Amino acid sequence: MPLVNLNGISVHYREDGAPSGAPVLFVNSLGTTMGLWDPILPHLTDGLRIIRYDMRGHGETDVPPAPYSMGTLVKDAEALLDHLKIKDALVVGLSIGGMVAQGLAVKRLDLVRAMVLSNTAAKIGSPKLWVDRIEQVRKDGLTALSGATMQRWFSRDFLTRPELAHWKAMFESTPPEGYMGCCAAIKGTDFYTPTSGLRLSTLGIAGSEDGATPPDLVRETVELIPGAHMELMRRTGHLPCAENPKAYAALINTFLKDTAHV
């Protein structure tokens, strides 16, 4: 998988599918890698040019010193699409990835034809929540947070399944500096006003048991964009693409057809 120098760091990315197909950019959540999207790939419609990357401070992308700004994270996504000479992509972002999608659409609408805002919001949590989270990671590391994080991320059913170990390990392997850097980016972000000015096809996805971005929070953000609609996935949490990848991919496939992206 290639590495490219963008915005002053080495970014790890991957392309799958058809090189000349309709482009879809996937942006991962806090505490995951591009592997977040692995479960849904076999279920996506054929003919797509699928681009994934590890967000700054995550996976095999460089981990510069914290804090990071949301503007920097948006610039990373922008630089990757420019490097690949891609315009008019469908951008699918989950949690902080959904914030990046909103910021990218506001800054460079030529790059974003449509959005899927999954388990995200225009503003997530309070500044104090993120300050406390950063201090906890600095003091105790990510392993100390993993139990509570899994409770927020997954439904009660999934918490008893053996696959949980994979996602727990992914979270615990996140570089603490990268995690803290992205927490700072979320802390400083309030996109209510800029997102309310967007005019593009948007699908919101929420999980009924999401303890990080509850359905009402997702709906509040989706309703800022005229014509956008939201789908609620039952018996899933913050990462529905991991819990029910077939149903999650089906929502994206339908949206691709509805927006004539394929």
Secondary structure, DSSP 8 states (H G I E B T S, - for coil): --EEEETTEEEEEEEEE-TTSEEEEEE--TT--GGGGGGGGGGS-TTEEEEEE--TTSTTS----S---HHHHHHHHHHHHHHTT--SEEEEEETHHHHHHHHHHHH-TTTEEEEEEES--SS-S-HHHHHHHHHHHHHH-SHHHHHHHHHHHS-TTGGGSTTHHHHHHHHHTS-HHHHHHHHHHHHT---HHHHHT--SEEEEEEETT-SSS-HHHHHHHHTTSTT-EEEEETT--S-HHHHSHHHHHHHHHHHHHHTT--
